[in-house]
Amino acid sequence: MKFEIAVDAKKHDEFVNKSPLNHLLQSSTWAKVKDNWASEIVGVTDDSGELIASSLVLIKKLPLGFTMFYTPRGPIMDYKNAALVTFFFDNLKKFAKKQHALFIKIDPAILYRTSKFGSKETAEIIPESLEIIKNIKTAGGDHLGFNMVMGETIQPRFQANEPLRTADEMDKIYPKHAKRIMKDAVNRGVVGRRVGMEKLQNFSDVVSMTESRKGVALRNSEYFKQLMTLYGEDAYLHLAEVNLKKKYAELQAQHAQIEKDIAETPENQKKRFNRLNDQKKSTEKYLKEFENYDTQTDDTTVIAGILSIKFGDTMEMLYAGMNDDFKKFYPQYLLYPQVFAESFADGANWANMGGVEGDLEDGLSKFKSNFNPDIQELIGEFNIPVNKVLYRLSNLAYKLRKKMR
């Protein structure tokens, strides 16, 4: 085996794409996204010159000339091959030492266990994951435990992933209340569609509204533009819109027709009379809601959006936002299935909705449960000390800084 620095980006991406551990954050392009970090691609080749391990390494500059190495959702290799794991990390530590790294942080996308949301049975631990944890520890890795809180790790240890399904299968697995809400969104005039860069500011606006509502900092329009530019056709921007003027006029016309039908219904047709009255109440409920909005403008109003990137066999749904003034329009219930459908049509096997808390009790988890996802639990983070004298102190400082942020 031979350890290589400055692995060709194209070769790296091809290797990552073929691996069952492939992940967007290991794409060579991700280094350009994280342009506030230095980066390098390192790997291991066999005696034929073929890659058998590869990793994008992000390098963070620290005070006093020190650095920290991070391999986001990597490295990519066969972790059951203990000799390869040890060889890779022994050589990565040598390279990291030359760069004055205090430690290397890794969080490979290796499943620890997986289950269906709401399942009452405790998911079984995948035996291979225990072997892999052991191999990483043997190679010098310090396992940081099975964290349950998203804020304790760089990347979530729990994620909600929608597996490949046909349209019919997706419709069948959604809970009844979720399908009812999806229908409600359509009745309010919500339309979801994939758009281009020209609508990026609209998306950024609804993300800003989400930031204000939740008290979190996400990203700005320049960052979103950078993502879409770098990933090109693999970047998917979906928006939920409503033409308030058009829909309000439709509801008014619908209400007038229902009243006309009621007036013309004979008294002995009680079933028809009751059905029409139910339709009237429903339409009046929608009309009352629309009174709070601007129904005079001809322009459509963007009320929600999702930005996703496809890499390998997975669609990563990275950022989402919604205008809370339109929460009763339930736009996300329309957008998520649309992203799933387009992901699978374009060759993805998974649509990753992103992280959830380990106890699955948070609001985000409960929302994502409407789509009956797989809850995937990963093995977690490891630190590999490089400067053993300063490692403990530097790791404590890292944890404190993360907690403060």
C-alpha positions, 0 to 999 in steps of 0.5 A: 500500500502507498499513501498519497497526497494531492490525489486527483479530484476526479479520481477521488470523486469516482472512488467516492461515488462507487463506495457504499459510504459515498457522501456529498461532504466527501465530494472534491467540490465541497472543499470549494464550498468550505473555502474558509478552510484549507484542504487536501485530498489524500488516499491509499493505492494498492500495488496496481495503483488503484485507490483503495482509500480516499478522503477530502481533508479540511484543514482549520487554522488555529491560534499559535500556528496550529491546525485541526484536520477534519474529514467530513463524513469520511474517510472513504474506505473498507473499515473492515480491513483493519490493516488498511485502516491502521495504515491510512491513519498512521500516514494521515497522522504523519501528514497532519504533524507536518501541518502542525495539527493537534488532532484529526476529527472524523465522522464516517457515514457508517450505520450503527443501527436503523429503524422506522420512525415510531417503531416500538421495537429497539433496533438491533445494532449492526454487528459490522459497526462494532468491528469498525469502531474497534478497528478505528480505535486500534488505529488510534481513534478516540471515540467520542461516544453515542451522542444524542444531541445534534449540537454536540457534534459537527454533523448529526449522528441521527438522520431522517432518510427517505428510501427509494420508492415509487409514487404509488409506494410513497402515497401508501406509506404516508399517514392519513393525516399527512395526506389530508394536509397535503390535499389541504395545501393544494386546496389553498392554491399552493404549487411546488416547482423546481426553479433556477438561480433567478429565484434564489433571493426568494428562497433566501428571504424565506430562509431568513424568516426561518432564522428569525423564528427559530433564533438560529443562523443558517446561510445567506444568498451568496452562500446559496448562490455559491452552492448552486454555481459549484454543483450546477445541474446537481443543485435542486432549488424547489419553491412553494408558491401561491397566486393569492389573487387568482386563488381568492377569485377561484374560491369566491366563484366556487362559493357562489356556485355552491350557494347557487347549488344549495338554493336549487337543491330540493328539500328531499335531497338531504344527502346532497344538501348536507354535502353542499353545506360541508363544501360551503363551510370549507370554502368559507374557512379558506376565504376567511384566511385569504382576507389576511393577505394581499389578494390584489397583486398579480404576482405569485408569493413564495412561501417556502423553499428547499435547496438540495444537492445530489451526489452519488445515490443520495439527494441531500436536502440541505436548507429549508425555509418557510414564511410563517405567515403562511403556515396554515398553507402547509407548503412543506407537505407539498414540497418534500414529496416533490423533492423525493419524487424528482430525486428518485426519478434522477437516479437517487436511492435516498433523499436525506432530510437531514439531522434529527435529535436522538430522542426524536422528540423535537418538532423537526423530528415529528414533522419529518415523521409524516413522510415515514422515513428511516431513522439512521443512527451513525457510529459517531465522531472520533478524534485521532490525536496528533500532538498528544501533549496538547490534544486534551487541552485543545479538545476541551477548548474546541468543545467550549467554543462549540458550546458557546457558538 
